């Protein structure tokens, strides 16, 4: 493949359709326990060639253990195949792995470290070219220990790319990387996927997974509880858009506004409200003489799906909030009855 291919940003997954042939990654009824702790409890999945698959889930859900099982770096029961063979039988040239924890040899520059890993393969890309891909061309002669945490993580990504793999496993690839670096790495991953690389990534960043993944799997308690395209999961589990109004008023004080209303500690939540209909709700609040503060319109997102299926919904500190999380757009309280939505006001380790 010889490096990434350009792909347009914001594609929501790879530009190329996944192959219809045998899957790049397949797992059937995979189990793994550590003593009395069940890390994987019958996980089955299939990832097509050329697909970007995103794995999400709470800390301790088993994400890292699943990556290890799929790459043959931990023993598990069940069946695992990568490129049609058990992972330990696959030519290492064809697989790239970025682990969650990375302990490189000491006293090496970024270039020397990538060159060290390049030397482990019969064929490898030029270390300088790979460092350029991850945005570290100017830091190639810097000692690894002297690099920032985000730069060190990008060096780690480079070591996983140097063999130009057909299947790339990335366990929380953007941990510690600044926003600009994250977006650059997203574009790199999109380019690799557009060039035909199969990418299996784990992440706590829902925006990252929603942008990159063709399909998403949610792992919770060692079980894969949902799998599907981000848009499909959002449609099925993300709920309807809603308007959250900061107010102490109860739902009975508003009257019939044409939308289901839910009262929480310090808010009213109007479900099913589209941005163009915010003015209708504001007019109803004003007509009822309700004293209210900020308004926030929230649309369904992958974060909504995560919070629903992982059972991690929570209210904002102090009891304010709708307890539903999600992506919000703040709306000025002074919005008129005919106005629109106004202006918009991680990563713990999975050790098992």
C-alpha positions as CSV (number, residue, x, y, z in Angstrom):
1,X,0.0,0.0,0.0
2,X,3.0,2.3,0.6
3,X,1.5,4.9,2.9
4,X,-1.9,6.5,3.2
5,X,-4.1,7.7,0.4
6,X,-5.8,11.1,0.7
7,X,-9.4,10.9,1.9
8,X,-11.9,13.7,2.5
9,X,-12.4,14.8,6.1
10,X,-15.6,14.0,7.8
11,X,-16.4,10.9,5.8
12,X,-17.8,9.0,8.7
13,X,-15.7,6.0,7.7
14,X,-13.6,4.7,4.9
15,X,-14.2,6.1,1.4
16,X,-13.9,2.7,-0.2
17,X,-16.5,0.0,0.2
18,X,-15.3,-3.0,2.2
19,X,-14.5,-6.1,0.2
20,X,-17.2,-8.8,-0.1
21,X,-14.6,-11.6,0.3
22,X,-13.6,-13.4,3.5
23,X,-13.4,-11.0,6.5
24,X,-10.2,-9.4,7.6
25,X,-11.0,-10.2,11.2
26,X,-13.4,-12.8,12.6
27,X,-14.1,-13.9,16.2
28,X,-16.6,-16.5,17.4
29,X,-17.5,-17.1,21.0
30,X,-14.3,-15.7,22.4
31,X,-13.8,-16.0,26.2
32,X,-11.1,-14.7,28.5
33,X,-10.9,-14.6,32.3
34,X,-8.4,-13.4,34.8
35,X,-9.0,-15.5,37.9
36,X,-12.6,-14.8,38.8
37,X,-12.8,-11.8,36.6
38,X,-14.5,-12.4,33.2
39,X,-12.9,-10.0,30.7
40,X,-14.5,-11.5,27.5
41,X,-17.8,-13.3,27.7
42,X,-18.6,-14.9,24.3
43,X,-17.6,-12.2,21.9
44,X,-18.4,-12.8,18.2
45,X,-17.7,-10.3,15.5
46,X,-16.6,-9.9,11.9
47,X,-14.8,-7.0,10.2
48,X,-14.7,-6.8,6.4
49,X,-11.5,-6.1,4.5
50,X,-11.1,-2.4,4.0
51,X,-13.5,-1.5,6.9
52,X,-12.9,0.8,9.8
53,X,-14.4,-0.8,13.0
54,X,-14.6,1.2,16.1
55,X,-14.9,-0.5,19.5
56,X,-16.3,1.5,22.4
57,X,-17.2,0.7,26.0
58,X,-16.5,1.7,29.6
59,X,-13.2,1.2,31.4
60,X,-12.8,-2.5,32.2
61,X,-15.3,-3.5,29.5
62,X,-12.7,-5.8,27.9
63,X,-11.6,-3.7,24.9
64,X,-7.9,-4.1,25.4
65,X,-8.3,-7.8,26.1
66,X,-10.3,-8.2,22.9
67,X,-7.5,-6.4,20.9
68,X,-5.0,-8.8,22.5
69,X,-7.1,-11.8,21.7
70,X,-7.5,-10.7,18.1
71,X,-3.8,-10.2,17.7
72,X,-2.8,-13.4,19.4
73,X,-1.0,-11.6,22.3
74,X,-3.2,-13.2,24.9
75,X,-4.7,-16.6,25.1
76,X,-8.4,-16.9,24.8
77,X,-10.9,-19.7,24.1
78,X,-13.1,-19.6,21.0
79,X,-12.1,-19.0,17.4
80,X,-10.2,-16.0,16.1
81,X,-9.0,-15.5,12.5
82,X,-7.1,-12.6,11.0
83,X,-6.8,-12.6,7.2
84,X,-8.2,-16.2,7.2
85,X,-5.7,-17.7,9.7
86,X,-5.2,-17.8,13.4
87,X,-3.4,-14.5,14.4
88,X,-0.3,-16.2,15.5
89,X,0.0,-17.8,12.0
90,X,-0.3,-14.6,10.0
91,X,2.8,-13.0,8.6
92,X,3.7,-10.1,11.0
93,X,4.4,-8.0,7.9
94,X,0.6,-7.8,7.4
95,X,-0.4,-6.7,10.9
96,X,0.2,-3.5,12.7
97,X,-0.5,-3.1,16.4
98,X,-0.6,0.1,18.5
99,X,-1.0,-1.1,22.1
100,X,-2.6,1.0,24.8
101,X,0.6,0.9,26.8
102,X,3.9,1.2,25.0
103,X,7.4,0.8,26.5
104,X,10.0,1.4,23.8
105,X,13.8,0.8,24.2
106,X,15.4,3.7,26.0
107,X,17.8,6.4,24.7
108,X,16.6,6.4,21.1
109,X,15.5,9.4,19.0
110,X,12.1,9.3,17.3
111,X,13.8,8.3,14.0
112,X,15.9,5.6,15.6
113,X,12.9,4.1,17.4
114,X,10.9,3.8,14.2
115,X,13.9,2.5,12.4
116,X,14.3,-0.1,15.2
117,X,10.8,-1.4,14.5
118,X,11.3,-1.2,10.8
119,X,14.3,-3.6,11.2
120,X,11.9,-6.2,12.5
121,X,10.3,-6.7,9.1
122,X,11.6,-8.0,5.8
123,X,10.1,-5.0,4.1
124,X,9.4,-1.6,5.7
125,X,8.7,2.0,4.8
126,X,11.2,4.7,5.2
127,X,11.1,5.8,8.9
128,X,11.4,9.5,7.9
129,X,8.3,9.1,5.6
130,X,6.3,7.5,8.4
131,X,7.3,10.2,10.9
132,X,6.2,12.8,8.4
133,X,2.8,11.0,8.1
134,X,2.3,11.4,11.8
135,X,3.5,15.0,11.8
136,X,6.8,14.5,13.5
137,X,9.3,15.2,10.7
138,X,10.7,18.2,12.6
139,X,11.1,16.1,15.8
140,X,12.7,13.1,14.3
141,X,16.1,13.7,15.9
142,X,14.6,14.4,19.4
143,X,15.1,11.8,22.1
144,X,11.9,9.9,22.7
145,X,12.0,10.8,26.4
146,X,12.2,14.5,25.6
147,X,9.0,14.5,23.4
148,X,5.7,15.5,24.9
149,X,3.2,12.9,25.7
150,X,1.2,13.5,22.5
151,X,4.3,13.4,20.4
152,X,5.4,10.1,22.1
153,X,2.0,8.7,21.2
154,X,2.4,9.7,17.6
155,X,5.8,8.0,17.5
156,X,4.0,4.9,18.7
157,X,1.5,5.2,15.9
158,X,4.5,5.4,13.5
159,X,5.9,2.1,14.8
160,X,2.6,0.5,14.0
161,X,2.6,1.9,10.4
162,X,6.2,1.3,9.4
163,X,5.5,-2.2,8.0
164,X,2.6,-0.9,5.9
165,X,0.2,-3.4,7.3
166,X,-3.0,-4.8,5.7
167,X,-4.7,-4.9,9.1
168,X,-4.1,-2.2,11.7
169,X,-5.1,-2.5,15.3
170,X,-5.1,0.8,17.2
171,X,-5.9,0.7,20.9
172,X,-6.8,4.3,21.9
173,X,-4.6,5.9,19.3
174,X,-5.2,9.6,20.2
175,X,-4.7,9.4,24.0
176,X,-2.8,12.4,25.1
177,X,-2.7,14.1,21.7
178,X,-3.8,17.7,21.3
179,X,-6.9,18.6,19.2
180,X,-4.9,19.6,16.1
181,X,-2.8,16.4,16.4
182,X,-5.9,14.3,16.8
183,X,-7.5,15.7,13.6
184,X,-4.3,15.1,11.7
185,X,-4.2,11.5,12.9
186,X,-7.9,11.1,11.9
187,X,-7.0,12.2,8.4
188,X,-4.2,9.8,8.3
189,X,-6.4,6.9,9.4
190,X,-9.0,8.0,6.8
191,X,-6.3,7.9,4.2
192,X,-5.1,4.5,5.2
193,X,-8.7,3.2,5.0
194,X,-9.2,4.7,1.6
195,X,-6.2,2.8,0.5
196,X,-7.7,-0.5,1.6
197,X,-6.2,-0.9,5.1
198,X,-8.5,-2.6,7.6
199,X,-8.6,-0.6,10.8
200,X,-9.8,-1.9,14.2
201,X,-9.6,0.9,16.8
202,X,-10.7,1.4,20.3
203,X,-11.5,4.8,21.7
204,X,-13.3,6.7,24.5
205,X,-13.8,9.7,22.1
206,X,-17.2,9.3,20.6
207,X,-16.6,12.0,18.1
208,X,-13.5,10.1,16.9
209,X,-15.4,6.9,16.4
210,X,-18.4,8.5,14.9
211,X,-16.2,10.2,12.3
212,X,-13.9,7.3,11.4
213,X,-15.8,4.1,11.8
214,X,-17.9,2.4,9.2
215,X,-19.3,0.2,12.0
216,X,-19.2,0.4,15.8
217,X,-19.3,-2.3,18.4
218,X,-20.2,-1.5,22.1
219,X,-18.5,-3.8,24.6
220,X,-19.9,-3.8,28.1
221,X,-19.1,-6.4,30.8
222,X,-17.1,-8.5,28.3
223,X,-20.1,-8.8,26.0
224,X,-20.7,-7.1,22.6
225,X,-24.1,-5.6,23.3
226,X,-24.6,-3.7,20.0
227,X,-23.0,-3.5,16.6
228,X,-23.9,-1.4,13.6
229,X,-23.1,1.7,11.5
230,X,-23.0,4.8,13.6
231,X,-26.1,6.3,12.0
232,X,-28.0,3.1,12.5
233,X,-27.1,2.9,16.2
234,X,-27.9,6.6,16.7
235,X,-31.3,6.1,15.0
236,X,-32.1,3.0,17.1
237,X,-30.7,4.0,20.5
238,X,-30.0,7.7,20.4
239,X,-33.4,9.0,21.0
240,X,-35.1,12.1,19.6
241,X,-33.7,15.6,19.5
242,X,-34.8,17.7,22.5
243,X,-34.8,21.1,24.0
244,X,-33.6,21.5,27.6
245,X,-34.8,24.5,29.4
246,X,-33.2,25.7,32.7
247,X,-36.2,26.4,34.9
248,X,-37.7,25.4,38.3
249,X,-41.2,25.2,36.7
250,X,-43.0,21.9,36.6
251,X,-44.3,20.4,33.4
252,X,-47.9,21.1,34.4
253,X,-47.2,24.9,34.3
254,X,-46.5,25.0,30.6
255,X,-49.6,23.5,29.2
256,X,-49.8,21.6,25.9
257,X,-47.0,22.7,23.6
258,X,-47.2,19.7,21.2
259,X,-44.2,17.9,22.6
260,X,-43.7,15.4,25.4
261,X,-42.4,17.3,28.4
262,X,-40.2,15.8,31.2
263,X,-39.4,17.7,34.4
264,X,-36.0,17.1,36.1
265,X,-34.5,18.8,39.1
266,X,-34.0,22.2,37.5
267,X,-35.0,21.7,33.9
268,X,-37.8,21.0,31.5
269,X,-37.0,18.7,28.7
270,X,-39.1,18.9,25.5
271,X,-38.6,15.8,23.4
272,X,-38.8,15.7,19.6
273,X,-38.1,19.4,19.1
274,X,-36.3,20.3,15.9
275,X,-34.3,23.6,15.7
276,X,-37.0,25.3,13.6
277,X,-39.6,24.6,16.3
278,X,-37.7,26.1,19.2
279,X,-39.6,29.3,18.8
280,X,-42.9,27.5,19.3
281,X,-41.7,26.2,22.7
282,X,-40.3,29.6,23.7
283,X,-43.7,31.2,22.8
284,X,-45.5,28.7,25.0
285,X,-43.1,29.4,27.9
286,X,-43.7,33.1,27.6
287,X,-47.4,32.7,27.3
288,X,-47.5,30.6,30.4
289,X,-45.4,33.2,32.3
290,X,-42.7,30.6,33.0
291,X,-39.4,32.1,34.4
292,X,-36.6,30.3,32.6
293,X,-32.9,30.7,31.9
294,X,-30.7,29.1,29.3
295,X,-32.0,26.8,26.5
296,X,-30.0,24.0,25.0
297,X,-31.0,22.0,21.9
298,X,-29.5,18.5,21.9
299,X,-29.4,16.2,19.0
300,X,-28.9,12.4,19.2
301,X,-25.2,11.3,18.9
302,X,-23.1,8.3,19.4
303,X,-22.4,9.5,22.9
304,X,-26.2,9.1,23.5
305,X,-26.0,5.5,22.3
306,X,-23.0,4.9,24.6
307,X,-24.7,6.3,27.7
308,X,-27.8,4.4,27.0
309,X,-26.3,1.0,26.3
310,X,-23.5,1.2,28.9
311,X,-25.9,2.4,31.5
312,X,-23.8,5.5,32.4
313,X,-26.3,8.3,32.2
314,X,-25.9,10.9,34.8
315,X,-26.9,14.5,35.7
316,X,-24.6,17.4,35.7
317,X,-23.0,18.4,39.0
318,X,-25.5,20.1,41.3
319,X,-28.5,18.3,39.9
320,X,-28.8,20.5,36.8
321,X,-29.1,18.9,33.5
322,X,-31.4,16.5,31.8
323,X,-29.5,13.4,32.8
324,X,-29.2,12.4,29.2
325,X,-25.8,13.7,28.1
326,X,-25.5,14.4,24.4
327,X,-24.4,17.1,22.1
328,X,-25.9,20.4,22.9
329,X,-26.4,23.8,21.2
330,X,-26.9,26.6,23.7
331,X,-29.8,28.9,22.8
332,X,-30.1,32.5,24.1
333,X,-32.9,32.8,26.6
334,X,-34.1,35.9,24.8
335,X,-34.8,33.9,21.6
336,X,-38.1,35.2,20.1
337,X,-41.1,33.1,19.3
338,X,-40.1,33.0,15.7
339,X,-36.3,32.6,16.3
340,X,-34.1,29.7,15.5
341,X,-31.6,27.8,17.6
342,X,-29.2,30.7,18.3
343,X,-25.4,30.2,18.7
344,X,-23.5,27.5,20.4
345,X,-22.8,28.8,23.7
346,X,-10.1,10.7,28.2
347,X,-9.1,8.3,28.4
348,X,-8.7,5.9,31.1
349,X,-7.0,2.6,30.5
350,X,-8.8,-0.7,30.0
351,X,-6.4,-2.9,31.7
352,X,-8.3,-6.0,31.0
